[in-house]
Amino acid sequence: MYDYIRQLLALPFLPANKIKRRFKHLQERASVRHLKKLCAYLDSWTTSMTFMPTSWSVYKEAVQTNKWRAQLPLYTLIQLLGRKLS
C-alpha cells in the first residue's frame, strides 16, 4: 500500500500528457476499499477543467528554495541526507 500511495503522490512529477494514463493504470490496481475511495477522489483532480494536469504537473520545473533558509542546493541536501540514512 505504501508504494501504491507513493506512486499516486508522484503523479505531478510526470509530464502532464502522461498523468491521466498513469493514474487510470493505478486506479485499476486499487484493490482495497480505502484505495478505491482515494482514487475516486483523485479522479476528480485528473479530470477537472479547473485544475487540469498541465497546471499541477511539475515535470522539468526548476527546483526553487527559499534562499534565506537553505544554504545548500536542494539536490545536494537530498544526497547528503541519503548518505546519513544509509
C-alpha positions as CSV (number, residue, x, y, z in Angstrom):
1,M,0.0,0.0,0.0
2,Y,2.9,2.4,0.8
3,D,4.4,2.0,-2.7
4,Y,1.0,2.5,-4.2
5,I,0.4,5.8,-2.5
6,R,3.9,6.9,-3.3
7,Q,3.1,6.3,-7.0
8,L,-0.1,8.4,-6.6
9,L,1.9,11.2,-5.0
10,A,4.5,11.1,-7.7
11,L,1.9,11.8,-10.5
12,P,2.7,15.6,-10.6
13,F,6.3,14.7,-11.5
14,L,5.2,13.1,-14.7
15,P,4.7,15.0,-18.0
16,A,1.2,16.4,-18.0
17,N,0.2,14.4,-21.0
18,K,1.0,11.1,-19.2
19,I,-0.7,11.8,-15.9
20,K,-4.2,10.6,-16.8
21,R,-3.0,7.4,-18.4
22,R,-0.7,6.5,-15.4
23,F,-3.5,7.4,-13.0
24,K,-6.0,5.2,-14.8
25,H,-3.5,2.3,-14.6
26,L,-3.1,2.9,-10.9
27,Q,-6.8,3.2,-10.4
28,E,-7.3,-0.2,-12.0
29,R,-4.8,-1.7,-9.5
30,A,-6.7,-0.4,-6.4
31,S,-7.6,-3.5,-4.5
32,V,-9.0,-2.4,-1.2
33,R,-11.9,-0.1,-0.3
34,H,-9.8,2.7,1.1
35,L,-7.6,2.9,-2.0
36,K,-10.7,2.8,-4.3
37,K,-12.2,5.8,-2.3
38,L,-8.9,7.7,-2.6
39,C,-8.7,7.0,-6.3
40,A,-12.3,8.2,-6.7
41,Y,-11.4,11.4,-5.0
42,L,-8.2,11.9,-7.1
43,D,-10.1,11.1,-10.3
44,S,-11.9,14.5,-9.9
45,W,-8.4,16.1,-10.0
46,T,-7.3,14.3,-13.1
47,T,-10.5,15.2,-15.0
48,S,-11.1,18.7,-13.6
49,M,-11.3,21.5,-16.1
50,T,-10.2,24.0,-13.4
51,F,-7.1,22.1,-12.2
52,M,-6.0,20.3,-15.3
53,P,-2.8,18.2,-15.1
54,T,-1.0,20.8,-17.1
55,S,-1.5,23.2,-14.2
56,W,-0.1,20.9,-11.5
57,S,2.5,18.9,-13.3
58,V,6.0,20.0,-12.2
59,Y,7.8,17.9,-14.8
60,K,11.1,19.6,-15.7
61,E,10.4,22.6,-13.5
62,A,13.3,24.2,-11.7
63,V,13.6,23.4,-8.0
64,Q,13.1,26.6,-6.0
65,T,14.0,27.0,-2.4
66,N,13.9,29.9,-0.1
67,K,17.5,31.3,-0.2
68,W,17.3,32.7,3.3
69,R,16.6,29.3,4.8
70,A,18.5,27.0,2.5
71,Q,22.3,27.1,2.4
72,L,22.7,24.1,0.1
73,P,21.1,23.4,-3.3
74,L,18.2,21.0,-2.7
75,Y,19.6,18.1,-4.7
76,T,22.9,18.3,-2.7
77,L,21.0,18.3,0.5
78,I,19.0,15.3,-0.6
79,Q,22.2,13.4,-1.4
80,L,23.7,14.2,1.9
81,L,20.6,13.2,3.8
82,G,20.5,9.9,1.9
83,R,24.1,9.1,2.9
84,K,23.3,9.8,6.5
85,L,20.3,7.5,6.5
86,S,22.0,4.6,4.8
